Amino acid sequence: MRLQPALAATFVVYDSDVAIMDILNVDPTSFGCIMFTNKQIITVVEHTAELLWGVASPLPGQRHSRLLGYDSKDLQILSLLAHGASDAATARQLRISQRTVERRLRAMMDAAGAKSRFQLGIAAMRDGLIDG
């Protein structure tokens, strides 16, 4: 798994036959997804995905994070915030409420003994949970 917080939309390609693009981040009033079956469009989506995969951040520190009680959602939150995403943008990207982001951050801060989000970030970098 890799994270790319700057993406406006997320997408999935199935066997080069179907591409599904989630556009809720672009237009929250939309129905949410667009399905493509046109081979040229799918090829463009696949090539774009390959390019973005190369520049996206790998999900760091999964093995060590389990020792701290962090799950993959916690690591996604840490990574998005480390890349400058706001709590609101992080919530939208992960399809959770902003309150859930804040609650999870507080729990991570408590587990790390951090008194601030900055201290949590430093601890996460030190422990290899996010890239520095």
Secondary structure as UniProt FT lines:
FT   STRAND          2..3
FT   TURN            5..6
FT   STRAND          10..14
FT   TURN            15..17
FT   STRAND          18..22
FT   TURN            24..26
FT   TURN            28..29
FT   STRAND          33..36
FT   HELIX           39..55
FT   STRAND          57..58
FT   HELIX           62..68
FT   HELIX           72..82
FT   TURN            83..84
FT   HELIX           87..94
FT   HELIX           98..112
FT   HELIX           117..126
FT   TURN            127..128
//
